[in-house]
Amino acid sequence: MSKVVEITLMGRTFSIVSDEDPAHVQAAAALVQLKVDEYRKMGASVASDRLLALVSLNLAGELLASKQIKIDGIDDLISGFDHVVLQAESLSKASLR
């Protein structure tokens, strides 16, 4: 069921309609605001819309990178299991003396 969630970004309040848990939506907004604040502390002096676009792109990049790391990690794990299986198959074929 869709709910209206109030969030604040860069001093402006927005009403967001979402099926997500309102706490989740607010936490996402808080993360965006945190990143905005970080860029401002670094001296970023661009228009609000450009700053939000920059933050959005950087957060999306971080998300994609973290997903890639997880995928790479799974590939390494599968490769490791393949190696163990090959060793087990070799041992099972070895004669016991």
Secondary structure, 3 states (H helix, E strand, C coil): CCEEEEEEECCEEEEEEECCCHHHHHHHHHHHHHHHHHHHHCCCCCCHHHHHHHHHHHHHHHHHHHHHHHHHHHHHHHHHHHHHHHHHHHHHHCCCC
